[in-house]
Amino acid sequence: MIIYTEEKIFTKEQVRELFLSVDWISGEYPERLYKALMNSSTVYSAWDGKKLVGLVRTLDDNELVAFLHYALVHPDYQGQGIAGILIEKMKEKYKDYLYIELMPEESKNAAFYENHGFQIMEDGVAMQLCNFSNKH
């Protein structure tokens, strides 16, 4: 049975393992990743016993905009609806905000978010500046 919580009870190692399981580069920076999650506005996590199996992170301005930065689920647990539950929990928490925004890093994931009520921004363009050389 999967348990969901908004408490930030995960460890650096649990977060590192989850992120590396889906080949996300941020898992290679466990100290920075953990600090970023602890300083995030909201983090919902999914647990199978003591194993961290999913996570969604949001940054917000306390009033108008919540930016859903990412949702991820360990490959062994994908296809069980965990990501959808995490997204719905986040949508419920921020239901009174004017905007809940996100930017899927892979266009193939857009359909998943559309199934949860998100729409592609008309004339929107995703932009990014990467600083991977700054590891510390």
N, C-alpha and C positions, 0 to 999 in steps of 0.2 A: 504494500500500500504506500503510495506516494504522499508525503506530508509537505505542505506549503507554509512558508513563514516569511514575514517581513523583517524579522530579527536578523541582524548581521552576525550570525553565529558561526560562519565558515572560517576556516583557517587559510593561511597563505598557501599551504600545500594542497588543500582541497580545491581551491580556486585555480591554482596552477594546473592541476591534473585535469579539471574540467575544460579549461581553455585549450590545453594542448590536445585533448581528445578530439577536438574539432579543428585542429591545426590553425588556431588563431595565434598570431605572433605575440600578442600581449601576454600569453602564458609564459613566454621566455623572460618576462620582467616581473617575477612574482611579487617583489617588494612594492613596486610601483602600482601593479594591478590591485593588490590588496588595499593599498592606501587609497587608490582611486575609488574602489568600491565602498570603502568605509566612509569616504567623503561625499558619496553620491546622495542625492535627495532620497531616493527609494531604491531598494533592492529586494525583489522577491526571489526566494530560492525554493527549489524542489529537492526533496530528500527521500532516499530509499534507505531507511535505517540511518546509519551514520555516513552514508555515501551521498555527496552532493551530485545531483544528476541534472539539474537545470537551473537557469538563472535569467532574470530580466532586470535591466538597470535603467533608471530614469533620472534625468537632471531637470530641475524645474526652477521657476522664478517666484514661487509661492503665490502666484496669482493668475497669470494668463497663459503661459506656455510651459508645457512639459515635453521634453525631448526624450523619447524612448531610444536610448542609445543602442542597445542590442538585446537579443534574446537568444539563448543557446541551450541545447540539450545534448547530453552525452550520447554518442552514436548507439550505444547499447539500449537506450531508452527512447530513441526517436520513434515516431509513429504511434505513440500511446496517448497523444493529446496533451502532453505536459506543456509544450510551448503555448498552445492555445489557452490553457488554463492560466498560465503566467500572464499572458497578454490581457486576458479578460480581467484579472485581478488589478492590473495596472490601469486599464480603462475605467474600472469602477472607482478606483482611488482618485483619478483625475477627471471625473465626469463633469465637474463644474468649471473646469478650465476652458478657455476659448479654443485652444489648440492642443492637441496631442500630436506631435510630429515625430517622424522617424525617417531614417535613410538606410534601406537595406543595402548592404555592401555588395550583394550579388543580385542582379536583376531577376534571377530565377525565383527569388524569395518574395517578390512583389505579390504574387497570387496568394500566398499564405496570409499576408497582411490584409489584402483585399477581402479575403474570406472573414476577416475580423473587423470589417467596417472601414478600413482605411482606404483612401483614394489617392491616386497619383496626382500630384500637384499640376494643375494646368500651367504649362510653360515653365515648370520648375526645372532646375538644373542642380545636380549634386556637385559639390566642390570639396576639395580636401587639400591640406598641406601636410606632408609627412615629415617627421623628424626622427627617423629610426636611428640616426647616428648618435643621438643623445640617449644613451642607454641608462644613465644613472640619474 
